[in-house]
Amino acid sequence: MKIVIKTTNIKLDQALEDFIERKINDLEKFAKVFQGEEYFNGYYGKGKPRVEAWVEIGKETLHHKKGPYFYTECQMRFPGRSLRSTANSPDLRLAICEVKDKLQRQLKQYKEKAGAKTKKGQRSPKKIKKEAKEEGR
């Protein structure tokens, strides 16, 4: 998974960058559905990775002393779908964790919905076959 980090009104140090990458890479296990061989051998288009994450962190303003003035936005793109999440918090790391949790919920929901559609499609031929047997008797 490719991760792009953008900062606004804040300096990105190596420890913070590692923290962001670790948290966002945790989502990769939920996005494995889009990384199988059946999905363009890992890349699509002009050498683009299939799963990309854009993370923006920063301070809303420079003059606040109290309140949730750190924000984090993350957008994940993969074939056929794009997920986006935002969070504000007094602590930057908490905002990053909150965004990760929101994206994790969205990914789980998307996987469950896709699985339900597949199962529903598989049920149809069985139902048709069963009805045909009942009519033939």
Secondary structure, DSSP 8 states (H G I E B T S, - for coil): -EEEEEEESS---HHHHHHHHHHHHGGGGTSGGGGSTTTGGGEETTTEES-EEEEEEEES-SS--SSS-EEEEEEEEETTEEEEEEEEESSHHHHHHHHHHHHHHHHHHHHHHHHHHHHHHHHHHHHHHHHHHHHH-
